[in-house]
Amino acid sequence: MLLALAQLCWLQLQPESKFHQFCAVATESATDRAALTEQEQFDRIARQTGNGNVLLKLAGYAKTNPVVEHSLGYFYFRTSYALYPRRVYAASADQVINDGRDIMRIGFNPDPQWLQAHDVHSVLTFGNDYPGGETPRLEILPPFQDPAGTPTNPSGGN
Amino acid sequence: MAILACCFYLLLIVLLGYTLLSVIRPSNQLTIVQLTGLCPVVGAGTMGLLLFWISLMGFAPSRQVLAAIGVVTVAVLVVLKNKQRLPGIKLVANDLDEGDGWIVIPVGIIMAGMAVIVAGAVTSPLTEWDALAIWAFKAKVLVHAALCPTPIYFHDTSLSYSHLDYPLMVPFLTAGAYAAMGTVDDQTGKLVSAFLDVLLVPMVYLGLRWKLRRLPAACLSAMVAVLPMMLRYGGTGYADLPLAMFYAGSVFYVSRWIDQQQWKDLTLAILFSVFAAFTKNEGLVLSLMNGVVILACGLWAARRRGWMAATMFFAAWLAMDAPWLIWSRNLPHTHEDYGSKLLSSQLVTHLPRLKEIIPAMVVQTAEFQVWGLFWIMVGMLALLGWRALARPYVLALWILLGLHLMSYALAYSVTPWDIAVLMPMTLDRLFLHAVPAAAFLAGWHWAEAGVGHQRVGKMKQTSTVKEALDI
């Protein structure tokens, strides 16, 4: 039993252990800390979306290339979490999204009426035409116009 | 300020647990481990359930709700104090055995392990997929709106990845912290996750201390505290360690009930089973297995008390879990939906997949980088103290552990995911749920082998000593 306990303690002294990782984080330099992690980048983009809900659109090879499924899924999960109670729409509420593949399969592209009804104020575009360039881009939509031509402030969505 | 508010919330949880234990009175005196381990665990489970029930009445977690819980808790404590029903707190042990001084080493290891979990939790953001997408997301939903009327989130299948039908114990406990802080600060909120996760260690110690002397019990608990899996998932926001913690309490008190037939043990077994069922879907299955084993033991011993216990177990379990079962019955399931699949003919048609699954599970126990020598040590101690199999409570726990692992193997057999991908990703976490039961078995077999058994003669010397050991 003591041998088993000693071996577990020894495992924690190995470079890949959680204990080592924690020590590495605690002693890392200010420059390292300043470097944004992927989730921090996603959170920052989410914060820039201002008011209203957000539409997630796919562009370029991100529409079809299965390589981005993983990062697309994480991006959707992360921004949906960061923005709640505002919403990130990658599908209508009755379509099932379990992972990035579902988002690609659905390829959601609603019309302006839908966007207005769901209080969508900005569009996050994931992917572009350059391989490896799936860095999301944010586009703030112009204010919606009512039939009389004056900007409106719809309160749809949830 | 946020961290202070979070600490007050955790104190309220401990106070709630102390109050409930004062009512149940598992012993006349609480030891320091019971105070710092059992009270918070009982308090956490109770707080999670209370916040859920109150949310069903239309009140989302808020400072007012927490204040109301605090006022009622203090009022009950005052009544209990006036009736002299509060258990004493025993801070200093007066029954030390020879060699107990060495306990500082395993205690130091336990403290180091806990410190890594807590420090890691509060110094890093929420990054794990499941922790973020499932548990933290739900906490955010729950603090924003009460469950009556049901928030739109729970029927929005475009958020199906967050498993809309998963139980809400951990999200409600986190939402309670957000309510106390007055803001959704997920990094500080991870303190709740760390708080829940480290409590597994004192729960394991309590179960081991039942049959073992302090030093061996502390050494085995230290092993659990520094398991790579414990440190990997501790404080990350997953619900696996909270489930393991509640399940530890449930199997410990089921075993004690089988051995001693004390109603207070059955009460705690029911409570812990309900808490586990409200933590993860796996917990629901495991808690029902507890009831089945209590029933089987009652039938085997042909005791009327056994029948009554099983009836009480299922009635109380149903009464406390019914609000969740009723409220969640219409929530959309994901394509996984293990509950329906395990009750359908798919179970039979997928049985051949067990030929892949069981060997993978056996191999998992020998993953040194993941478990060290833990599972091998459990097997060796079981062989060393094989005579313990004659004891009904040990046999019952082996049956529970067997049913536990079998249920997971069957769940893998019907999964819609590719098991070659799914098992390496999830098997270590599922095995974590079984760690407390395995640790108890190791300790109880060891005690039977005479290596770590309490000195019964000395224990009976004075009533004071007996109180101190009555965990």
Contacts between the chains, C-beta under 8 A, distances in Angstrom:
chain1	res1	chain2	res2	distance
A	1	B	216	7.3
A	1	B	219	6.1
A	1	B	220	7.0
A	1	B	223	7.6
A	1	B	377	6.1
A	1	B	381	7.3
A	1	B	446	7.6
A	2	B	219	6.9
A	3	B	373	6.9
A	4	B	223	6.1
A	4	B	372	6.2
A	4	B	373	3.9
A	4	B	374	6.5
A	4	B	376	7.6
A	4	B	377	4.3
A	5	B	106	7.5
A	5	B	109	7.4
A	5	B	219	5.8
A	5	B	222	5.9
A	5	B	223	5.1
A	5	B	226	7.8
A	7	B	368	7.8
A	7	B	372	5.0
A	7	B	373	5.4
A	8	B	223	5.9
A	8	B	226	4.7
A	8	B	227	6.5
A	8	B	228	7.6
A	8	B	372	4.2
A	8	B	373	7.6
A	8	B	374	7.4
A	9	B	109	6.5
A	9	B	226	6.1
A	11	B	226	7.8
A	11	B	228	5.8
A	11	B	368	7.8
A	11	B	369	7.0
A	11	B	372	5.8
A	12	B	226	5.9
A	12	B	228	7.6
A	12	B	231	7.2
A	17	B	228	6.8
A	17	B	231	7.4
A	18	B	116	6.3
A	18	B	120	6.9
A	18	B	228	7.0
A	18	B	231	3.9
A	18	B	232	5.8
A	19	B	112	8.0
A	19	B	116	5.4
A	19	B	231	6.8
A	22	B	116	5.5
A	22	B	119	6.4
A	22	B	120	5.1
A	25	B	123	6.8
A	25	B	124	6.9
A	26	B	119	7.7
A	26	B	123	7.4
A	37	B	125	7.9
A	37	B	127	7.6
A	39	B	125	6.5
A	39	B	127	5.6
A	40	B	125	7.3
A	73	B	161	7.3
A	74	B	129	6.8
A	76	B	161	7.9
A	77	B	129	6.8
A	77	B	132	6.4
A	77	B	133	4.2
A	77	B	137	7.9
A	77	B	161	6.4
A	77	B	162	7.6
A	78	B	132	6.8
A	80	B	137	7.2
A	80	B	159	6.6
A	80	B	162	8.0
A	81	B	132	5.6
A	81	B	133	6.8
A	81	B	136	6.5
A	81	B	137	4.9
A	81	B	140	6.9
A	84	B	137	6.9
A	84	B	140	5.1
A	84	B	141	6.7
A	84	B	144	7.4
A	84	B	153	7.9
A	85	B	140	7.9
A	85	B	141	7.9
A	85	B	144	5.2
A	85	B	145	8.0
A	89	B	158	7.3
A	90	B	158	6.5
A	91	B	158	4.2
A	92	B	158	6.8
A	93	B	152	7.6
A	93	B	155	7.6
A	93	B	156	4.6
A	93	B	157	6.9
A	93	B	158	5.6
A	94	B	157	6.1
A	94	B	158	7.9
A	95	B	157	6.5
A	95	B	158	5.6
A	96	B	157	4.6
A	96	B	158	7.3
A	96	B	160	4.8
A	96	B	334	7.9
A	96	B	335	7.7
A	97	B	157	7.4
A	97	B	158	4.9
A	97	B	159	7.1
A	97	B	160	5.8
A	97	B	161	5.8
A	98	B	160	5.5
A	98	B	161	4.9
A	98	B	334	6.2
A	98	B	335	6.7
A	99	B	161	6.4
A	158	B	152	5.0
